[in-house]
Amino acid sequence: MSVSIGKALLERSAVSAKIQDILTRITNNATTMVDKDGKPVATAEDPLELFKELGILEKRHEHISSVIVNANYSTIIRFEDKDYKIIEIIERIDSYNKRIKRIKELITSIESGTITKSTGRRAYNYGETNDKVVSVMDVANLRKMTEKYSSDKNKMQVILQEANWSTQITI
């Protein structure tokens, strides 16, 4: 069946949800109450049948994932006048997310005064003898950096989504 990468991602997500549901049902039905004669008191689903169904779903999930990964490594998309594989854009987005998070954490630390601006170490209160702690980093500039990184990341996400919905794969 030929579908877009986006549809394949949705299909994989649906299969993942079914796997979680079956795992819960297996757990809920792995044991049951029996009467003194050993007959089940409650009607339960057969956990062995559920386990077979789980195996089928896991194979489907593995297959879809494999096809998506192959497409991510082989499909070329254009971004800022350069060619990139989809996986490279995915990794750049992840890198930008981490960079943005680190800068925001730094801004929070600077603004809360938990890091001395000259040494990068935590500030300790020794009473009135402490020197005044001032920032040697331009927080406004750090904020501009996060805005620029966020903007670049958003542009990459748009290109990635366009590729996900226009690239056809067979699952």
C-alpha positions in Angstrom: 0.0 0.0 0.0 1.5 3.4 -1.1 1.0 6.2 1.4 2.8 9.4 2.4 5.4 9.2 5.2 2.9 11.3 7.3 0.2 8.7 6.9 2.8 6.0 7.7 3.7 7.9 10.9 0.0 8.0 11.8 -0.4 4.3 11.1 2.7 3.5 13.2 1.2 5.6 16.1 -2.1 3.7 15.8 -0.3 0.4 15.9 1.7 1.5 19.0 -1.6 2.4 20.7 -3.0 -1.1 19.8 0.2 -2.7 21.2 -0.2 -0.8 24.5 -3.9 -1.9 24.7 -3.1 -5.5 24.1 -0.3 -5.4 26.7 -2.8 -4.1 29.2 -5.3 -6.8 28.3 -2.7 -9.5 28.5 -1.7 -8.3 32.0 -5.3 -8.1 33.1 -6.0 -11.6 31.8 -2.7 -13.3 32.7 -4.3 -14.5 36.0 -7.9 -15.2 36.9 -9.9 -16.3 39.9 -11.0 -19.9 40.0 -13.5 -21.7 42.1 -12.7 -24.7 44.4 -12.9 -27.0 41.3 -10.4 -25.0 39.4 -13.0 -23.5 37.0 -12.6 -19.8 36.1 -15.0 -17.6 38.1 -14.9 -14.7 35.6 -14.9 -14.8 31.8 -11.5 -13.7 30.7 -9.8 -13.2 27.3 -7.3 -15.8 26.4 -3.9 -14.2 27.1 -2.2 -16.7 24.6 -4.5 -15.5 21.8 -3.8 -11.9 22.8 -0.1 -12.7 22.8 -0.3 -14.0 19.2 -2.1 -10.8 18.2 0.6 -8.8 19.9 3.2 -10.5 17.8 1.4 -9.6 14.6 1.2 -6.0 15.7 4.8 -5.8 16.7 5.9 -7.2 13.3 3.6 -4.5 11.6 5.2 -1.8 13.8 8.7 -3.0 12.9 7.9 -3.0 9.2 6.4 0.4 9.1 9.3 1.8 11.2 11.8 0.3 8.9 10.2 1.7 5.8 10.0 5.2 7.4 13.7 5.0 8.5 14.7 4.0 5.0 12.8 6.9 3.5 14.3 9.3 6.1 17.8 8.3 5.0 17.2 8.2 1.3 14.8 11.1 0.6 16.5 14.4 -0.3 14.8 17.7 0.5 15.9 21.3 -0.2 16.3 23.7 2.6 18.1 27.1 2.4 19.5 26.3 -1.1 21.1 23.1 0.1 20.1 19.4 -0.2 19.5 17.4 3.0 18.3 14.0 3.7 15.1 14.0 5.9 17.1 12.4 8.7 19.5 15.4 8.7 16.7 17.8 9.1 15.2 15.7 11.9 18.6 15.7 13.7 19.0 19.5 13.1 15.6 20.1 14.7 16.5 18.0 17.7 19.8 19.8 18.0 18.0 23.2 17.9 15.6 22.0 20.6 18.4 21.1 22.9 20.3 24.3 22.2 17.2 26.4 22.9 16.5 24.5 26.1 20.1 25.1 27.3 20.0 28.8 26.6 16.7 29.2 28.3 18.0 27.4 31.4 21.0 29.7 31.3 18.8 32.7 31.2 16.7 31.5 34.1 19.9 30.9 36.1 21.3 34.3 35.3 18.0 36.1 36.1 17.5 34.2 39.4 21.0 34.9 40.5 21.9 31.3 41.2 25.0 31.5 39.1 27.7 34.1 39.6 28.2 35.9 36.4 32.0 36.0 36.6 32.8 32.4 37.5 29.8 30.5 36.3 29.6 28.9 39.8 26.6 28.9 42.1 26.4 31.9 44.4 26.6 31.3 48.1 25.3 33.8 50.7 28.1 34.6 53.2 26.3 37.6 54.6 27.1 41.2 54.1 30.6 40.6 52.9 29.4 39.3 49.5 30.3 41.4 46.5 27.4 42.3 44.3 26.7 39.8 41.6 26.2 41.3 38.2 25.7 39.7 34.8 28.5 39.7 32.3 26.3 38.0 29.7 23.7 40.0 27.7 20.4 38.3 28.5 18.6 40.2 25.9 21.1 38.9 23.3 20.6 35.4 24.6 16.8 35.8 24.1 17.4 37.0 20.6 19.5 33.9 20.0 16.7 31.6 21.2 14.2 33.5 18.9 16.5 33.1 15.9 17.0 29.3 16.7 13.3 28.9 17.2 12.5 30.6 13.9 15.1 28.5 12.1 13.7 25.3 13.7 10.2 26.3 12.7 11.2 26.7 9.1 12.9 23.3 9.2 9.7 21.8 10.7 7.6 23.2 7.9 9.9 21.7 5.3 9.9 18.4 7.1 6.1 18.3 7.2 5.9 19.1 3.5 8.3 16.2 2.8 6.4 13.9 5.1 3.1 14.5 3.3 4.5 14.6 -0.2 6.9 11.6 -0.1 5.2 8.3 -1.0 6.4 5.0 0.5 5.1 1.5 0.4 4.1 -0.1 3.7 
